[in-house]
Amino acid sequence: MKWRLQEGRGEAVYQIGVEDNGLLVGLAEEEMRASLKTLHRMAEKVGADITVLREREVDYDSDLPRKITEVLVRKVPDNQQFLDLRVAVLGNVDSGKSTLLGVLTQGELDNGRGRARLNLFRHLHEIQSGRTSSISFEILGFNSKGEVVNYSDSRTAEEICESSSKMITFIDLAGHHKYLHTTIFGLTSYCPDCALLLVSANTGIAGTTREHLGLALALKVPFFIVVSKIDLCAKTTVERTVRQLERVLKQPGCHKVPMLVTSEDDAVTAAQQFAQSPNVTPIFTLSSVSGESLDLLKVFLNILPPLTNSKEQEELMQQLTEFQVDEIYTVPEVGTVVGGTLSSGICREGDQLVVGPTDDGCFLELRVCSIQRNRSACRVLRAGQAATLALGDFDRALLRKGMVMVSPEMNPTICSVFEAEIVLLFHATTFRRGFQVTVHVGNVRQTAVVEKIHAKDKLRTGEKAVVRFRFLKHPEYLKVGAKLLFREGVTKGIGHVTDVQAITAGEAQANMGF
C-alpha cells in the first residue's frame, strides 16, 4: 500500500473482489466486511484514509449475492501539505466559466444573473461588463473522506488549505477573443495538469470554443468538457449540443473518445479512464443555477489522480532551481512579490537566486524572503508547484513577466535568435522572411521577426519547416525542446524550439542597440 500511494502521489484505488487476471469474482457480504476491515487497518498503519467509491453486485456461480467494491485510499505525502491539481478553465465568452467556479468554490448556487461570479473578478470593468479579462485563481478542497471544503464552511483560504488533503486550483481564463493573448499565456506559463472546456448548452460550439479546443490539443493538455446552462433550454437542445461535441471530438484532428457522464458510476469510471488515457474525454451536463448534476463533477474532481507520476517529479527535483515569473505585485509591508511556477529543483526560504534576463541581458542577485502557496505560508517549494515568493525591497521596476529565477550555479544562457520546427496552422497568404509574429514559449511572450525559413522561400497553411526567429525587444531565456506557439491576427502556428544561439550580456547590449 505504501508503494502504491507513493506511485500515485498520495492516492490509490483498490478493487476488492477482482482476481489478479481481472476476473470479476466478487465477495460474499461477510468476506467483504473482513476485507474492508483489513484494508482499514493497513491504511491506519500508513496514516491514510479510505473512502468507498462504489459497490456493485456480480453474477457468479453462487447462491449468495456477491459484491465488488472500489475503495479510494488517500494519504497526503509527508513532504507536502496537500495533493495539488491545476485545472485551466476554457470556453467561449458568456459560457459561464466564472459562474461555475463561483458556485464550486463558494458553495452557493447562482441566481441566474451572475451573483456567483462577483467574488472572482479582479477589476471594476470586469464586474461592470461581466467578462473576465485577467487570469484569476480559485481553490476547491477535498478532505480525506472526499467531502468538499470551500468558502461555505471556511472563512479564509488558510482554513481551506488546513482542512483539505487534496486541492484543485482552477485557473480562470478569459473567453473573449480580445483577451486571447491572456488565455494563451495562462495555458503556456501556468502548466495546468488538465483543462476544463465549458460549452453553453443553448449556443453550442460558438465563438472561441474551437480556438480554445485547438490550443489545448496543440499544447497537449488533456481536457474534459462541461456543458452548462442546461436549465435554460429543452432536453433536445442539450442532446443536440452533446452530439455536436461528440462529432467534433471524433474528427481526424482530435482523435478523442467522448464519454457522457450521467451517473456517479460514470464519474468514477471517467476519472480513472481519463488518467490512464489522454484520448478519453468525459462530457458533463450541468446547471450552475439549479445545481443539477453538479455533484457528478465534484465526484470526478475528487477522484481524478495527478496526471504526472512520482518518478518524473523526483527527477525534476534533483535538478537546479528554476522559477518562472508570471505575475509581479507590490504588497504593503512585504515589498515586491512574484508569482509563478517552479519548473525544476527545490526553493526554500532564504535561498539566494539570480533573476533575469534584464533588457541588457544581465542576471541580478536576490534573496527569497518568504513563500506562500494557495494563500498560506509554506517553507519549501518543490518542482511543479505554483507559489508566490516575497523578495523584500527588490526594485519592482527591474522585473517583468517572462523572466526566470535560477540558481547562480546554473549559469543560464540567453538568446535573441533561436530556431524552431513549426507547423503553420493557418495563414491567409504566404508566410515569408520579415514577417512579425507574437511568440509564446512557456512564460515568454514577445514579438519576433522571421529571419530565415530553411530550405524554402515561403510557407503556406499546413506546411512544416525549420524557421529562424529574432526577438525584437530584449533577449530571453529559452530551452531547446520547449513548446512554441505563435500568432499574428488570424495567422497561427505551433512547434518546438530546436536550437538557441546563446549570447553574453555584452553581446545582448550590442544586438539590442544599447
C-alpha positions in Angstrom: 0.0 0.0 0.0 2.9 2.3 0.9 4.4 1.7 -2.6 1.1 2.2 -4.4 0.4 5.5 -2.6 3.9 6.7 -3.5 3.4 5.8 -7.1 0.0 7.6 -7.2 1.5 10.6 -5.5 -0.7 10.0 -2.4 -3.7 8.3 -4.0 -4.6 4.7 -4.8 -7.8 2.9 -5.8 -8.3 -0.7 -4.6 -10.8 -3.1 -6.3 -11.9 -5.7 -3.8 -13.4 -8.9 -5.3 -11.4 -8.8 -8.6 -8.8 -11.6 -9.2 -5.3 -10.8 -10.5 -6.3 -11.8 -14.0 -9.2 -9.3 -14.0 -12.0 -11.9 -13.4 -14.9 -10.4 -11.5 -15.4 -13.0 -8.8 -16.9 -10.8 -6.0 -17.0 -11.5 -2.3 -19.9 -12.5 0.0 -21.0 -9.9 2.5 -19.1 -11.4 5.4 -15.9 -11.7 3.4 -16.3 -8.2 2.0 -16.6 -6.8 5.6 -13.5 -8.7 6.7 -11.5 -7.4 3.6 -12.6 -3.8 4.2 -11.6 -4.2 7.9 -8.1 -5.4 6.9 -7.8 -2.6 4.4 -8.8 -0.1 7.1 -6.1 -1.5 9.4 -3.5 -1.3 6.7 -4.5 2.3 5.9 -4.3 3.2 9.6 -0.8 1.8 9.8 0.5 4.1 7.0 -1.6 7.1 8.2 -4.1 7.1 5.2 -7.9 7.4 5.0 -10.2 5.2 3.0 -13.5 6.0 1.2 -15.8 3.5 -0.5 -16.3 4.8 -4.1 -18.9 2.3 -5.3 -20.3 -1.2 -4.8 -21.7 -3.5 -7.5 -23.3 -6.9 -7.4 -21.9 -9.5 -9.8 -23.3 -12.7 -11.3 -21.2 -15.6 -10.3 -21.9 -19.3 -9.8 -23.2 -18.9 -6.3 -26.5 -18.7 -4.4 -25.3 -15.9 -2.1 -25.1 -12.3 -3.5 -21.5 -11.4 -4.2 -20.2 -7.8 -4.5 -17.2 -5.9 -5.9 -16.1 -2.7 -4.0 -13.9 0.1 -5.2 -12.1 1.9 -2.4 -10.1 5.2 -2.6 -7.1 5.3 -0.3 -5.6 8.8 0.2 -2.6 10.0 2.2 -1.0 13.4 1.9 2.7 12.8 1.3 5.0 13.6 4.2 6.8 16.3 2.3 3.5 18.1 1.2 0.6 20.0 2.8 -1.9 18.6 0.3 -2.2 16.9 -3.1 -2.4 19.5 -5.8 -4.0 19.6 -9.2 -4.2 22.6 -11.5 -7.2 22.9 -13.9 -7.3 25.6 -16.6 -10.9 26.7 -17.4 -11.5 27.4 -21.1 -14.6 28.2 -23.2 -16.3 30.9 -25.2 -17.3 34.3 -23.7 -20.6 34.1 -21.7 -20.5 30.3 -21.4 -20.5 30.6 -17.6 -16.8 29.8 -16.6 -16.6 32.3 -13.7 -20.1 31.5 -12.6 -19.3 27.7 -12.4 -16.2 28.4 -10.4 -18.0 30.7 -8.1 -20.6 28.0 -7.4 -18.0 25.3 -6.8 -15.7 27.4 -4.6 -18.4 29.4 -2.7 -20.8 26.6 -2.2 -23.9 28.7 -3.2 -25.9 28.3 -6.4 -26.1 31.2 -8.9 -29.3 33.4 -9.1 -29.2 33.3 -12.9 -27.9 36.9 -13.1 -24.2 36.4 -12.3 -24.1 36.7 -8.5 -21.8 33.7 -8.1 -19.0 35.1 -10.2 -18.7 38.5 -8.4 -16.1 37.2 -5.9 -13.8 36.0 -8.8 -13.4 39.3 -10.6 -10.2 41.3 -10.1 -11.2 44.6 -11.8 -14.1 47.0 -11.7 -14.6 46.8 -15.5 -14.9 43.0 -15.2 -17.8 43.4 -12.7 -19.5 46.0 -14.9 -19.2 44.0 -18.2 -19.3 40.5 -16.6 -16.3 39.5 -18.7 -13.0 38.1 -17.4 -10.0 39.9 -18.8 -7.3 38.7 -16.4 -6.2 35.4 -15.0 -7.6 34.6 -11.6 -7.1 31.6 -9.3 -9.8 29.8 -7.3 -9.3 26.9 -4.9 -11.6 23.9 -4.1 -10.5 21.5 -1.4 -11.5 17.9 -0.7 -10.8 16.3 2.7 -9.6 12.8 3.1 -13.1 11.4 3.1 -13.8 13.1 -0.3 -16.1 15.8 1.1 -15.9 19.3 -0.4 -14.1 22.0 1.6 -14.9 25.5 0.3 -15.8 29.0 1.5 -19.3 28.0 2.6 -17.8 26.5 5.8 -14.3 28.0 5.9 -13.9 31.7 6.0 -10.3 32.0 4.7 -8.1 30.3 2.2 -5.8 29.2 5.0 -8.6 27.3 6.6 -9.4 25.6 3.3 -5.8 24.5 3.0 -5.6 23.2 6.6 -8.8 21.1 6.3 -8.1 19.7 2.8 -6.0 16.7 1.8 -6.5 17.5 -1.9 -6.6 20.9 -3.6 -7.9 21.8 -7.0 -6.6 25.1 -8.2 -8.8 26.5 -11.0 -7.1 28.9 -13.4 -10.0 31.1 -14.7 -9.1 32.3 -18.2 -10.7 34.8 -20.5 -13.2 33.7 -23.1 -13.4 36.9 -25.2 -11.3 36.9 -28.4 -9.9 40.3 -27.4 -8.1 38.7 -24.5 -6.9 35.6 -26.4 -3.2 36.5 -25.6 -4.0 36.3 -21.9 -5.6 32.9 -22.3 -2.6 31.6 -24.3 -0.3 33.0 -21.6 -2.3 31.2 -18.9 -2.1 27.9 -20.7 1.6 28.1 -21.6 3.1 29.6 -18.4 1.0 28.1 -15.6 1.5 24.5 -16.7 -2.1 23.2 -15.9 -2.4 19.4 -15.4 -5.6 19.4 -17.4 -8.2 21.8 -18.8 -12.0 22.1 -18.4 -13.7 23.3 -21.6 -17.0 24.9 -20.9 -19.7 24.9 -23.6 -23.1 26.7 -23.2 -25.9 24.3 -24.0 -28.0 26.9 -25.7 -25.3 28.2 -28.1 -23.3 25.0 -28.7 -19.8 25.3 -30.2 -19.5 29.0 -30.9 -17.0 31.9 -30.8 -13.7 31.0 -29.4 -14.7 27.4 -28.3 -13.0 25.8 -31.4 -9.9 28.0 -30.9 -9.6 27.0 -27.2 -10.1 23.4 -28.1 -7.3 23.8 -30.7 -5.0 25.4 -28.1 -5.5 22.5 -25.7 -4.7 20.0 -28.4 -1.7 21.9 -29.7 -0.2 22.2 -26.2 -1.1 18.5 -25.4 -3.2 19.5 -22.3 -5.7 16.7 -21.5 -9.2 18.2 -21.3 -12.7 17.3 -20.2 -15.9 19.1 -21.3 -18.7 20.6 -19.2 -22.0 21.6 -21.0 -23.5 24.4 -18.8 -26.9 26.3 -18.7 -29.0 23.1 -19.2 -31.7 24.8 -17.1 -32.2 27.4 -19.9 -33.1 25.0 -22.7 -35.1 22.0 -23.6 -33.6 18.5 -23.3 -33.5 18.1 -27.1 -31.2 21.2 -27.3 -28.8 19.8 -24.7 -28.7 16.5 -26.6 -28.0 18.3 -29.9 -25.1 20.2 -28.3 -23.7 17.0 -26.9 -24.0 15.3 -30.3 -22.2 18.3 -31.9 -19.4 18.0 -29.4 -19.1 14.2 -30.0 -18.9 14.8 -33.7 -16.1 17.4 -33.3 -14.1 15.2 -30.8 -14.2 12.2 -33.2 -12.8 14.2 -36.1 -9.4 13.2 -37.5 -7.7 16.3 -35.9 -8.9 15.4 -32.4 -9.0 11.6 -32.2 -10.8 11.7 -28.9 -13.2 9.2 -27.4 -16.2 11.1 -25.9 -17.7 9.7 -22.7 -21.0 11.2 -21.5 -21.3 11.2 -17.7 -24.9 10.7 -16.4 -24.4 8.9 -13.1 -21.9 8.7 -10.2 -20.8 5.4 -11.5 -19.9 7.0 -14.8 -18.0 9.8 -13.0 -15.8 7.3 -11.1 -15.0 5.4 -14.3 -14.4 8.7 -16.2 -11.8 9.9 -13.7 -9.9 6.6 -13.9 -10.1 6.3 -17.7 -9.1 10.0 -18.1 -6.0 9.5 -16.0 -5.0 6.3 -17.9 -5.7 7.5 -21.5 -5.5 11.2 -22.6 -7.8 10.2 -25.5 -10.8 9.7 -23.3 -12.8 13.0 -23.0 -15.6 13.0 -20.3 -18.6 15.2 -21.0 -20.7 16.6 -18.1 -24.0 18.3 -18.5 -24.9 20.6 -15.5 -26.5 23.8 -14.4 -25.0 26.4 -12.0 -28.5 27.8 -11.2 -30.4 24.6 -10.4 -27.3 22.7 -9.3 -28.3 19.7 -11.5 -25.5 17.1 -11.9 -23.0 19.4 -10.1 -22.2 16.6 -7.7 -21.0 14.4 -10.6 -18.3 17.0 -11.4 -17.3 17.1 -7.8 -17.0 13.3 -7.6 -14.9 13.4 -10.8 -12.5 16.1 -9.5 -12.2 14.3 -6.1 -11.1 11.0 -7.7 -9.0 12.5 -10.5 -5.4 11.5 -9.7 -2.3 13.6 -10.5 -1.5 13.1 -14.2 2.3 13.1 -13.8 3.9 10.2 -12.0 6.1 10.5 -8.9 9.3 9.4 -10.8 9.1 12.4 -13.2 8.7 14.8 -10.2 11.6 13.2 -8.4 13.9 13.7 -11.4 12.8 17.3 -11.7 13.5 17.9 -8.0 17.1 16.6 -8.5 17.8 19.5 -11.0 18.9 23.0 -10.2 16.2 25.6 -9.2 14.3 27.3 -11.9 11.3 29.5 -11.2 9.2 31.2 -13.9 7.9 34.7 -13.2 4.3 35.1 -14.3 3.0 37.8 -12.1 4.5 40.8 -10.2 2.9 42.6 -7.3 3.8 45.2 -4.7 2.3 44.3 -1.3 2.3 46.8 1.5 4.7 46.0 4.4 6.0 43.0 2.4 7.6 44.6 -0.7 7.9 43.1 -4.1 6.2 39.7 -4.7 6.4 37.5 -7.7 4.0 34.7 -8.6 4.7 31.8 -10.9 5.7 28.1 -11.2 8.8 26.2 -10.0 9.7 24.2 -13.1 12.6 22.3 -11.6 14.5 21.9 -8.3 13.6 23.0 -4.8 13.2 26.5 -3.5 13.4 27.3 0.3 13.0 30.5 2.3 16.3 32.4 2.4 17.7 31.0 -0.9 20.0 33.2 -2.9 18.9 33.2 -6.6 19.6 35.3 -9.7 16.7 36.8 -11.8 16.8 37.8 -15.5 17.4 38.4 -18.3 17.0 42.1 -18.0 16.7 44.3 -21.1 20.5 44.4 -21.4 20.9 40.6 -20.8 22.1 40.6 -17.2 21.0 38.5 -14.2 20.6 40.2 -10.9 21.1 38.6 -7.4 18.2 38.4 -5.0 17.0 36.6 -1.8 13.7 34.7 -1.3 12.3 36.2 2.0 9.1 34.1 2.2 6.9 31.7 0.2 3.1 31.3 0.0 1.1 28.6 -1.7 -2.6 29.0 -2.1 -2.5 32.0 0.2 -1.0 30.1 3.1 2.7 30.2 4.3 5.0 27.4 3.0 8.7 26.7 3.9 9.7 24.6 0.9 8.6 24.7 -2.8 9.0 21.6 -5.0 9.2 21.2 -8.8 5.8 21.6 -10.5 4.2 23.7 -7.7 2.9 27.2 -8.2 3.5 29.8 -5.5 4.2 33.5 -4.7 7.7 34.5 -3.4 8.4 37.7 -1.4 11.6 39.4 -2.5 11.7 42.2 0.2 12.9 45.6 -1.1 14.0 44.3 -4.5 13.1 47.0 -7.1 9.9 46.0 -8.9 10.8 48.1 -12.0 13.7 45.7 -12.8 11.2 42.7 -13.1 8.9 41.7 -15.9 6.8 38.7 -16.9 8.8 36.1 -18.8 11.9 36.3 -16.5 13.3 33.3 -14.7 14.8 33.0 -11.2 17.5 30.4 -11.2 20.3 29.0 -9.0 23.5 31.1 -9.5 25.5 27.9 -10.4 23.2 27.2 -13.3 25.0 29.8 -15.5 21.8 30.4 -17.6 22.1 31.0 -21.3 20.1 33.7 -23.0 19.3 34.3 -26.7 17.9 36.8 -29.1 18.0 34.4 -32.1 16.5 30.9 -32.0 15.4 28.2 -34.4 12.1 26.3 -34.2 10.5 23.5 -36.2 7.0 24.8 -36.8 3.7 23.9 -38.5 1.7 26.7 -39.9 -1.9 26.1 -38.8 -3.5 29.0 -40.7 -2.2 31.9 -42.8 -4.2 34.0 -45.3 -1.4 34.3 -47.8 2.2 33.1 -47.7 4.4 33.2 -44.6 7.9 34.5 -45.6 11.0 36.2 -44.3 10.5 39.6 -42.5 7.0 38.5 -41.1 6.4 39.6 -37.5 4.6 37.3 -35.0 3.9 37.2 -31.3 5.8 34.2 -29.9 4.7 32.3 -26.7 7.2 29.9 -25.2 6.3 28.9 -21.6 6.0 32.2 -19.8 7.9 34.2 -22.5 5.7 36.4 -24.7 7.4 38.7 -27.2 7.2 39.9 -30.8 9.8 38.2 -33.1 10.7 38.6 -36.7 11.2 35.7 -39.1 14.9 35.9 -40.3 15.1 32.7 -42.4 13.0 29.7 -43.5 15.3 26.8 -44.1 15.1 25.0 -47.5 12.1 27.1 -48.5 11.2 30.7 -49.6 7.8 30.8 -48.2 5.2 28.7 -46.2 1.5 28.1 -46.8 -1.2 26.8 -44.4 -0.4 23.2 -43.2 3.3 23.2 -44.2 6.2 22.3 -41.9 9.6 24.0 -41.8 12.5 25.0 -39.6 12.4 28.8 -39.1 14.9 31.2 -37.5 13.3 33.9 -35.3 14.8 37.0 -33.8 13.3 38.8 -30.7 12.7 42.4 -31.4 12.9 43.9 -27.9 15.2 42.0 -25.5 16.9 38.6 -25.1 15.0 35.8 -23.4 15.8 32.6 -21.5 14.8 29.7 -23.7 15.4 25.9 -23.6 15.8 23.5 -26.5 12.6 21.3 -26.9 10.2 23.9 -25.3 6.8 24.1 -26.9 6.2 27.2 -29.1 3.0 28.8 -30.2 2.9 32.0 -32.4 0.1 34.2 -33.7 -0.5 37.4 -35.5 -4.1 38.3 -36.3 -5.5 35.2 -37.9 -2.1 33.7 -38.5 -1.4 30.8 -36.1 1.3 28.2 -35.8 2.8 25.7 -33.3 6.1 23.9 -33.0 9.1 23.4 -30.7 12.5 25.1 -30.2 15.3 23.2 -31.9 18.3 25.5 -31.4 19.2 28.6 -29.4 22.1 30.9 -30.2 23.4 31.7 -26.8 24.8 35.2 -26.2 26.5 37.0 -23.3 25.2 40.2 -21.6 27.7 42.3 -23.7 26.5 40.9 -27.0 22.9 41.4 -25.9 23.6 45.1 -25.3 25.2 45.4 -28.8 22.4 43.5 -30.5 19.6 45.5 -29.0 21.3 48.8 -29.8 22.3 49.8 -26.3 
